Structure formats: C-alpha cells, structure tokens
Amino acid sequence: MYLHIGQDWMIPFAEIIGIFQRSLVDRSPEFRHLFHRWRVEGRVWGDWDEAKTVILTEEYLYLSSISAHTLLRRVERHELQFE
C-alpha cells in the first residue's frame, strides 16, 4: 500500500522510516547536515518553505505540506483496514 503525501506523490508504506514535524527536525544539527547533503545529491523532494512534515526513507527525504498528524492518521487507517 501507499501513503499519499500531497503533490500527487505516493510512497510505499514499506519504504517509510519516519514521519516527522518539520518544526522538530529543523532544530536538529544532525538533520540539517543530512538535509543539506541529500539536497546536493538530489535526494530531497519538495519545497522547504511550504513543508509541514518531513518523511524519511532510506533513499529520499520528502517534504510535505500535509501535517504529520494527518499523515499518521492515514497510516493508522490503513493498518486498521488490514488487521
């Protein structure tokens, strides 16, 4: 199954490592280092200025304008459907 994160983007659930509020990860020096390195490598998708949420996979960082709370509800709804 896939998680719709906005902007016509879908990410397979199995690839998602974490879903984080941008305001929280923005304070982390480790995250800033990862973000800048991956941006140079072309591994960041989305617009930082519009992002509310950061979705981490092994290969990419996705920036979504949809809140982390809403994305997590979508994941939970999916899990309940397939129990």
N, C-alpha and C positions, 0 to 999 in steps of 0.2 A: 504494500500500500504506500501511498504518497501523502506528503503534507504540503498543502498549498500555502505558500508564504507570501503571496502577493505578486504583482507584476508578471502574472502568467508563469510563475516559477513553481515547480513541484519538485520536492526532494523525497527520495525513498526513505521511509522510516528507518530502515536498517542502517543507513549511512549517517544518521544524526547522532553526534556525540553529546551535544548540549545545546540548549536554548537559553539565552541569557538576556537580561535587560541591558540595553546599551549603556545606560547611566551607571550601572555597576561595573561592567568590564572596562569602561573608559577610565576608571580610576586606577587600574592595574598597570604597572610598568611592564610586566611580562606580556600582557595582552597588547599594549601599544607596540612593543617590539615585534611580536608575531604579526600584528596587523600591518605594520609598515613593510616588513619583509615580504609577506604574502602579497601585498598590493603591488610591490615592484615585480614580483613573479607572475602577476596576472591571476592570482588566486582569490581575489575579493570581488564579489558580485553585489552591486547595489550602490546606493548613494548614502554616504555617511551622514550628511546633513538632514536627510529625511528618515534615517533609521531610528526605530524604537527598540529593535531587537537584533541580536547577533546570533546566527545559527552556525554552529561549528560542525564540520565534517572532517574526515581525515585529509581531504584534498582541497576544500574551499571554506571560506568564510562568506556567508550570505548575510546581507543587511536588509532587514525587512521593516516596512513602515507599519506592520501589524504588531500589536503589543504581544509581549511574551506570554501574558496571561491568556490571551485569545488563542495563540498557537498551542499552548499546553492543553487548553480545553479541547482543541481539535484532536490532539494526540489521545487524550483520555477517552473521548467519544469513540474513536477508532478502536481502542483497546476493549471497551465495553461491548462493542458490536461483535467482537471475535473471541469472546471468552467461552 
